[in-house]
């Protein structure tokens, strides 16, 4: 499983992918429009929020094993430290 997250300053989202025949295929999507308070978060905090939300909602898929992908390596390091 691969959890790919992204944020745009307006919304955050994630795509959960599974490799089939060595090609990643999307199996689940998550999207969340940011409220006014969340829009004031730094880009780094928004990236982390997208990971935490997606992992919480799609945790039943992630119980096996997974890899994460984000725009910033710092986001991934902090996400791993919090879990």
Backbone as numpy.savetxt, mean C-alpha at the origin, in Angstrom:
# Nx Ny Nz CAx CAy CAz Cx Cy Cz
2.56 -12.83 -3.29 1.73 -11.67 -3.29 2.61 -10.42 -3.29
2.16 -9.43 -4.01 2.85 -8.15 -4.07 1.83 -7.08 -3.75
2.13 -6.23 -2.77 1.26 -5.12 -2.42 1.93 -3.84 -2.89
1.38 -3.22 -3.92 1.95 -2.01 -4.49 1.09 -0.83 -4.04
1.71 0.15 -3.37 0.96 1.30 -2.86 1.44 2.59 -3.51
0.56 3.60 -3.47 0.90 4.90 -4.03 -0.01 5.96 -3.42
0.48 7.20 -3.39 -0.33 8.32 -2.94 -0.12 9.48 -3.89
-1.13 10.35 -3.98 -1.04 11.46 -4.93 -1.23 12.82 -4.28
-1.50 12.87 -2.99 -1.80 14.13 -2.34 -3.30 14.40 -2.31
-4.06 13.68 -3.12 -5.52 13.79 -3.16 -6.15 12.49 -2.68
-5.49 11.38 -3.02 -5.98 10.07 -2.60 -4.81 9.11 -2.45
-5.09 7.97 -1.84 -4.09 6.91 -1.70 -4.71 5.63 -2.24
-3.86 4.75 -2.72 -4.38 3.51 -3.26 -3.37 2.39 -3.19
-3.87 1.20 -3.46 -3.02 0.02 -3.44 -3.58 -1.02 -4.41
-2.67 -1.80 -4.94 -3.04 -2.93 -5.79 -2.36 -4.16 -5.22
-3.14 -5.19 -4.98 -2.60 -6.47 -4.53 -2.46 -7.35 -5.76
-1.24 -7.83 -6.00 -0.98 -8.62 -7.19 -0.45 -10.00 -6.81
-0.72 -10.95 -7.69 -0.21 -12.30 -7.53 0.44 -12.70 -8.84
1.58 -13.37 -8.76 2.26 -13.80 -9.98 1.62 -15.06 -10.52
1.20 -14.99 -11.77 0.68 -16.14 -12.50 1.49 -16.25 -13.77
2.13 -17.37 -13.98 3.02 -17.56 -15.14 4.09 -16.48 -15.19
4.66 -16.14 -14.03 5.74 -15.16 -13.89 5.32 -13.73 -14.23
4.02 -13.50 -14.37 3.51 -12.16 -14.67 2.60 -11.72 -13.52
2.88 -10.55 -12.91 2.00 -10.08 -11.84 0.61 -9.73 -12.37
-0.42 -10.23 -11.71 -1.81 -9.97 -12.09 -2.53 -9.34 -10.89
-3.26 -8.27 -11.14 -4.02 -7.62 -10.07 -5.16 -8.52 -9.62
-5.29 -8.68 -8.30 -6.39 -9.48 -7.77 -7.29 -8.66 -6.83
-6.80 -7.51 -6.35 -7.61 -6.67 -5.47 -7.09 -5.24 -5.52
-8.01 -4.30 -5.40 -7.67 -2.88 -5.41 -8.20 -2.22 -4.14
-7.54 -1.16 -3.72 -8.02 -0.35 -2.60 -7.75 1.11 -2.94
-8.72 1.98 -2.67 -8.58 3.39 -2.95 -9.27 4.17 -1.84
-8.67 5.29 -1.44 -9.22 6.10 -0.36 -8.96 7.56 -0.68
-10.01 8.37 -0.75 -9.86 9.81 -0.96 -9.49 10.45 0.37
-8.47 11.30 0.34 -7.99 11.93 1.57 -8.93 13.04 2.02
-9.15 13.12 3.33 -9.91 14.23 3.86 -8.96 15.42 4.06
-9.48 16.56 4.49 -8.65 17.77 4.61 -7.46 17.59 5.55
-7.67 16.91 6.67 -6.57 16.68 7.61 -5.49 15.78 6.99
-5.91 14.71 6.30 -4.96 13.78 5.69 -4.18 14.43 4.55
-4.79 15.40 3.87 -4.09 16.10 2.78 -2.90 16.90 3.30
-2.92 17.24 4.59 -1.80 18.00 5.17 -0.65 17.08 5.60
-0.85 15.78 5.56 0.24 14.84 5.87 1.33 14.99 4.82
2.55 14.68 5.21 3.65 14.68 4.25 3.45 13.54 3.25
4.14 13.63 2.12 4.04 12.56 1.11 4.45 11.22 1.72
5.45 11.26 2.56 5.94 10.05 3.22 4.84 9.44 4.11
4.15 10.27 4.88 3.09 9.78 5.76 1.90 9.25 4.95
1.60 9.88 3.83 0.52 9.40 2.97 0.86 8.03 2.37
2.12 7.85 1.96 2.54 6.54 1.43 2.38 5.47 2.51
2.82 5.80 3.70 2.72 4.84 4.80 1.26 4.54 5.12
0.41 5.55 5.09 -1.01 5.36 5.35 -1.63 4.42 4.31
-1.24 4.57 3.06 -1.80 3.70 2.02 -1.40 2.24 2.26
-0.18 2.02 2.71 0.26 0.66 3.01 -0.52 0.08 4.19
-0.62 0.85 5.27 -1.29 0.36 6.48 -2.76 0.04 6.19
-3.45 0.95 5.50 -4.86 0.71 5.16 -5.04 -0.54 4.30
-4.24 -0.65 3.26 -4.37 -1.79 2.35 -4.03 -3.10 3.06
-3.00 -3.09 3.89 -2.63 -4.31 4.62 -3.71 -4.70 5.61
-4.34 -3.72 6.24 -5.41 -4.01 7.19 -6.64 -4.59 6.48
-7.02 -3.99 5.37 -8.22 -4.43 4.65 -8.01 -5.76 3.94
-6.84 -5.97 3.37 -6.56 -7.19 2.60 -5.70 -8.19 3.37
-5.74 -8.12 4.70 -4.87 -8.98 5.52 -5.11 -10.47 5.27
-6.33 -10.86 4.93 -6.61 -12.28 4.69 -5.83 -12.81 3.49
-5.49 -11.94 2.53 -4.65 -12.35 1.41 -3.17 -12.41 1.82
-2.80 -11.56 2.78 -1.39 -11.40 3.11 -0.90 -12.33 4.21
-1.74 -13.19 4.72 -1.33 -14.09 5.79 -0.28 -15.09 5.34
-0.21 -15.37 4.06 0.75 -16.34 3.53 2.13 -15.70 3.50
2.42 -14.94 2.50 3.66 -14.17 2.40 3.45 -13.10 1.35
4.19 -12.03 1.45 4.01 -10.94 0.51 5.26 -10.08 0.41
5.33 -9.31 -0.66 6.36 -8.30 -0.86 5.65 -6.96 -0.95
6.34 -5.90 -0.59 5.73 -4.57 -0.70 6.51 -3.73 -1.69
5.79 -2.82 -2.33 6.41 -1.87 -3.24 5.80 -0.51 -2.98
6.64 0.50 -2.90 6.17 1.88 -2.71 7.11 2.79 -3.47
6.71 4.04 -3.59 7.54 5.00 -4.30 8.82 5.34 -3.56
8.78 5.27 -2.24 9.95 5.64 -1.46 10.40 4.49 -0.59
11.68 4.26 -0.56 12.23 3.18 0.27 12.02 3.48 1.75
12.04 4.74 2.13 11.85 5.13 3.52 10.48 4.68 4.02
9.45 4.78 3.19 8.11 4.35 3.58 8.10 2.88 3.94
8.77 2.08 3.15 8.79 0.64 3.39 9.50 0.32 4.70
10.62 0.98 4.96 11.35 0.71 6.19 10.50 1.03 7.40
9.80 2.16 7.38 8.97 2.53 8.52 7.77 1.60 8.66
7.20 1.18 7.56 6.06 0.26 7.62 6.48 -1.05 8.26
7.64 -1.55 7.93 8.11 -2.81 8.48 8.41 -2.68 9.97
8.91 -1.50 10.41 9.20 -1.29 11.81 7.95 -1.24 12.65
6.85 -0.72 12.09 5.60 -0.59 12.85 4.88 -1.91 12.99
5.15 -2.87 12.12 4.42 -4.16 12.20 5.09 -5.13 13.12
